[in-house]
Amino acid sequence: MQIGILHSLSGAMASREMPLRDAELFAIAEINQVGGIAGELIEPIVVDGASDPQEFARQAQQLVHQEGITTLFGCWTSASRKAVLPIIEAADALL
């Protein structure tokens, strides 16, 4: 099972968002260590929103439409969430 992790890993917000990415990856590792979810391991796909709402939207579009991701973690700022939300809603995915 693949999930998307979309945070700013570069730019002005990177220092604030990288610890969130690290915590999510740690939680995924713990879940996978005990067999995953219903026996299926979680495979995180980590992408960089680059502290830019338009880049967040581009990355979310790629995760949802090209990678087939239906669950996405991230979008810490309200601007990034607002940019991504229409993409997530149109795909009936989870943020």
C-alpha positions in Angstrom: 0.0 0.0 0.0 1.5 3.3 -1.1 0.8 6.6 0.7 2.0 10.1 -0.2 4.0 12.3 2.1 4.0 15.9 0.9 5.9 18.4 2.9 8.3 21.3 2.2 11.7 19.7 2.2 13.3 22.8 0.7 12.5 26.5 0.9 11.4 28.7 3.8 9.2 26.1 5.5 11.6 23.1 5.3 13.0 23.5 8.8 9.5 23.3 10.2 8.1 20.6 8.1 11.0 18.1 7.9 10.4 17.0 11.5 6.8 16.2 10.5 8.0 14.1 7.6 10.4 12.3 10.0 7.7 11.6 12.5 5.4 10.2 9.7 8.2 7.9 8.4 9.0 6.8 11.9 5.3 5.9 12.5 5.2 4.0 9.2 8.3 2.1 10.1 6.7 1.1 13.4 3.5 -0.1 11.7 5.5 -2.1 9.1 7.6 -3.6 11.9 4.5 -5.4 13.2 3.3 -6.5 9.8 1.7 -3.4 8.3 -2.0 -2.9 8.0 -4.0 -6.1 7.4 -0.7 -7.8 6.5 0.2 -5.2 3.9 3.3 -3.0 4.4 3.1 0.7 3.9 5.3 2.2 1.2 5.7 6.0 1.6 6.3 8.1 -1.4 8.0 11.3 -0.2 7.8 14.5 -2.3 8.8 18.1 -1.8 6.3 20.9 -1.9 9.2 23.3 -1.9 7.4 25.9 0.3 5.3 26.8 -2.7 1.5 26.2 -2.8 1.6 25.8 -6.6 4.3 23.1 -6.2 2.2 21.4 -3.6 -0.6 21.3 -6.1 1.6 19.9 -8.8 3.1 17.2 -6.5 -0.4 16.3 -5.2 -1.7 16.0 -8.8 1.2 13.7 -9.7 0.8 11.5 -6.5 -3.0 11.1 -7.1 -3.2 10.8 -10.8 0.1 9.2 -11.8 1.0 7.2 -8.7 -2.6 6.3 -7.8 -2.2 7.5 -4.2 -5.5 7.7 -2.3 -4.0 8.7 1.1 -1.8 11.8 1.5 -0.1 13.1 4.6 1.3 16.6 4.8 0.4 20.1 3.7 1.2 21.7 7.0 0.4 25.3 6.0 -3.1 26.5 5.2 -1.9 27.8 1.9 -0.6 24.3 0.9 -3.8 22.7 2.1 -6.0 25.1 0.1 -3.9 24.4 -3.0 -4.2 20.6 -2.7 -7.7 20.3 -1.4 -9.5 20.5 -4.9 -7.2 17.8 -6.2 -7.9 15.5 -3.2 -11.6 16.1 -3.3 -11.9 15.5 -7.1 -10.1 12.2 -6.6 -12.1 11.2 -3.5 -8.8 10.8 -1.7 -7.8 11.5 1.9 -5.7 14.3 3.3 
